[in-house]
Structures are given as C-alpha cells and as structure tokens.
C-alpha cells in the first residue's frame, strides 16, 4: 500500500467525556494512536479536516474533504467520520466526481461508541477499512458493522445500531 492519507472530521470515534460539563465533546483525532498501537506495516499521514459531530457538518466541510482528496496523489484514503451523516458526505463526494473518476479508493469509517470506551467498535472498524483497501476498486465505500458497502448502497439502522444494505 502506498502511504495512506487519513482525513479526520471528528464524530463519535473521537469523542471524550468532560466530567465537569457532564457532556461528550469531540476531542483530538485518535486514528494515529490506533494505527500506531496496532503496529501497522505502512506509512500514514493524518490530516484533520474539522472536529465536529457529524450532524454539525456542512457542505463547506464536505468541500474541504473533497479538496484534500483531490490534492492528494495517494490512491488510498481513509476518512474517519461521524455515523449520522457519513452516507451524506460520501454521496456529496461522489457527486463531485471523487473516487472512481479520480482512481482513488476512499473508505469512510467511524464508531458507534467513542474509541476510549471498552466496548467501542472503533479499532475494529478502522481495521476493517484498512483491510478492504487492498482489494477495493477505485470508488467510495463505507466500512462499518463488519461489512464494506458501496457508499450509495448503505443506510444506518438506528434501531440495531449498525449499518446495513439499503433495501431500495
């Protein structure tokens, strides 16, 4: 694998609990710590796009994601993102001609629980996304809940707390 570009936007993956505020807030990106602790056998660069809950993301943020991807000469891009609007951001990028048309493999992932929680799916989802990169064709994908989906063919099921194939 070429050097992996990791773009971060915040979301539950990066949330931390502030006891004094009795509130969760998006903290520093954790993906570099996760990849380093897993002793990955490839180089990676982490670039923070923003630090927001995905419900707060705007098209300006999505445009920044697209600009960072277009500016990269790398073939593989991991995008950590909150789960509520992950599909929206992937759809936005696809409409901008990013992915298949740029010859890049772009995989979104995130977590249902903050990475600092014992029962978090963060490390698993990041590993799933990384593993999928070596076999995926250029395009935009979502790696969550143990599966990799084309971004246009997946939905978040709030009841089951996982991503599933879109029944449309």
C-alpha positions in Angstrom: 0.0 0.0 0.0 1.2 3.5 -0.8 1.3 6.0 2.1 -2.3 6.1 3.5 -3.9 9.5 3.8 -6.2 9.6 6.8 -8.7 12.5 6.9 -10.5 13.1 10.2 -13.7 15.0 10.8 -14.5 14.1 14.4 -17.6 12.2 15.2 -18.2 9.7 18.0 -14.9 7.9 17.3 -13.1 11.0 18.7 -15.5 11.9 21.4 -14.3 12.3 25.0 -16.4 12.8 28.2 -15.9 16.0 30.1 -16.9 15.3 33.7 -17.1 18.9 34.7 -19.5 19.6 31.9 -21.3 16.2 32.1 -21.1 16.2 28.4 -19.3 14.5 25.4 -17.3 16.6 23.1 -15.2 15.8 20.0 -11.6 15.6 21.1 -8.3 15.1 19.3 -8.3 12.6 16.4 -7.4 9.1 17.8 -6.7 7.3 14.5 -3.0 7.8 14.6 -2.8 6.4 18.1 -4.9 3.4 17.0 -2.8 2.7 13.9 0.5 3.1 15.8 -0.6 0.8 18.6 -1.6 -1.8 16.0 1.9 -1.7 14.6 0.8 -1.3 11.0 3.2 -2.1 8.2 2.6 1.0 6.1 3.2 4.7 6.3 0.3 7.0 7.0 -0.4 10.8 7.2 -3.2 12.2 9.3 -4.9 15.4 8.2 -7.6 17.0 10.3 -10.4 18.5 8.2 -12.6 19.5 11.2 -13.5 18.4 14.7 -17.3 18.1 14.7 -20.2 15.9 15.4 -21.4 14.7 12.0 -24.8 16.4 12.5 -22.9 19.7 12.5 -21.0 19.1 9.3 -21.8 21.5 6.4 -21.2 21.4 2.7 -18.3 23.7 3.3 -16.7 20.9 5.4 -17.5 18.4 2.7 -15.9 20.6 0.1 -12.8 20.7 2.3 -12.8 16.9 2.4 -13.0 16.8 -1.4 -10.3 19.4 -1.8 -7.9 17.4 0.4 -8.7 14.2 -1.6 -8.1 15.9 -4.9 -4.9 17.5 -3.7 -3.6 14.0 -2.7 -1.7 11.9 -5.2 -2.3 8.9 -3.0 -4.5 6.0 -4.1 -5.8 5.1 -0.6 -7.8 7.5 1.6 -9.3 6.6 5.0 -11.9 9.1 6.2 -13.0 9.0 9.8 -16.4 10.5 10.2 -19.5 10.5 12.5 -22.0 7.9 11.6 -25.2 10.0 11.4 -24.2 11.8 8.1 -21.4 9.5 6.8 -23.6 8.5 3.9 -24.4 12.1 3.1 -20.7 13.1 2.9 -19.9 10.1 0.8 -22.7 11.0 -1.6 -21.5 14.6 -1.8 -18.0 13.5 -2.7 -19.3 11.1 -5.4 -21.3 13.9 -6.9 -18.1 15.9 -7.1 -16.5 13.2 -9.2 -14.3 11.9 -6.5 -13.5 8.2 -6.1 -13.9 6.1 -9.3 -13.2 9.1 -11.5 -10.0 10.1 -9.6 -8.8 6.5 -9.4 -8.8 6.5 -5.6 -10.1 4.1 -3.0 -11.9 6.2 -0.4 -13.3 4.4 2.7 -15.3 6.1 5.4 -15.4 4.6 8.8 -16.4 5.7 12.3 -17.7 4.2 15.6 -21.0 3.8 17.4 -19.1 4.3 20.8 -16.1 6.6 21.5 -12.8 4.9 20.9 -11.9 5.3 24.6 -14.8 3.1 25.7 -14.1 -0.6 26.3 -16.9 -1.8 24.1 -16.1 0.6 21.2 -16.1 -0.7 17.7 -13.5 2.0 16.6 -10.4 -0.2 16.3 -12.4 -3.0 14.6 -13.9 -0.6 12.1 -10.6 1.1 11.3 -9.0 -2.4 10.8 -11.9 -3.4 8.5 -11.5 -0.3 6.4 -7.7 -0.8 6.1 -8.1 -4.4 5.1 -10.6 -3.5 2.5 -8.3 -1.0 0.8 -6.1 -3.7 -0.7 -8.9 -5.4 -2.6 -11.3 -2.5 -3.3 -11.6 -1.0 -6.7 -11.5 2.8 -7.0 -14.6 4.3 -5.5 -16.2 5.4 -2.3 -17.1 2.9 0.4 -18.3 2.7 4.0 -16.7 0.1 6.3 -18.9 -0.4 9.4 -20.5 -3.2 11.3 -18.2 -5.9 9.9 -19.0 -5.2 6.3 -17.9 -2.9 3.5 -20.6 -1.3 1.4 -20.6 0.9 -1.7 -21.5 4.3 -0.2 -24.6 4.6 -2.3 -26.0 1.2 -1.1 -26.0 1.5 2.7 -28.0 3.0 5.5 -27.6 3.4 9.2 -30.2 1.4 11.1 -30.7 3.4 14.3 -32.7 0.6 16.0 -30.0 -2.1 15.5 -27.1 0.4 15.8 -25.4 -0.8 12.7 -25.0 -0.2 9.0 -27.0 -2.4 6.6 -27.5 -2.7 2.9 -30.0 -0.2 1.6 -33.2 -2.0 0.6 -34.1 0.5 -2.2 
